[in-house]
Structures are given as structure tokens and as C-alpha cells.
């Protein structure tokens, strides 16, 4: 596992999310990264592209305290993200509840 993957997993555990799309069939999962720094979120997107993920559009959203920036993946690329974040990594250095959503998504997709 590369240092990029370890760093990205930490960022995902802190400022990412994985969830089920309520209106999608067959337990479709979605994943996203969020940051209050546009430069940081662009860097995350760029590093994920180096690891084989598709480039994503970065969205800017206003909040009462400022702006946040985010990008998201649909089901197929969420599963690819899961492989990047968790394959060949330490079994003890991740947020289990997020990992479990990915695992449930794989089972729901009929992939294992």
C-alpha cells in the first residue's frame, strides 16, 4: 500500500462518507470527499486519479459559515475506491463503520 493510499484512507475516514442511495435499486452505494479547502480537495481528486480513479467535478456549496468543496462517486467507482483504500492495508487502521458500508455494498451488488 502506498503512502498516498494510507493518507487518502485517513482523509476519507475524517472527511469522507459512504452511504446507500435511497432511490437506487440493488443497494447502490455512493462515496464522497468533502473539505473546506478547494486546493486540498483538488489535490485529493488528483491523487485518486493517479491511483486509477476517474477525475470528478468538484462542487462548491455555501454554508452559513463559508464554503465547502466536494466530489462524489457512484456505485461502480465507490467499489473501486474501496479497493484503493482498503486492499493490502493494515487491518487495524481504518474506521470500521465506513469499511462495513463498503462491504455491505459489495454483498448487495452480488460481488461476494
Secondary structure as GFF3:
##gff-version 3
##sequence-region A 1 112
A	DSSP	alpha_helix	3	15	.	.	.	ID=ss1
A	DSSP	beta_strand	16	20	.	.	.	ID=ss2
A	DSSP	beta_strand	29	35	.	.	.	ID=ss3
A	DSSP	alpha_helix	38	50	.	.	.	ID=ss4
A	DSSP	beta_strand	59	63	.	.	.	ID=ss5
A	DSSP	beta_strand	66	73	.	.	.	ID=ss6
A	DSSP	alpha_helix	75	86	.	.	.	ID=ss7
A	DSSP	alpha_helix	96	108	.	.	.	ID=ss8
###
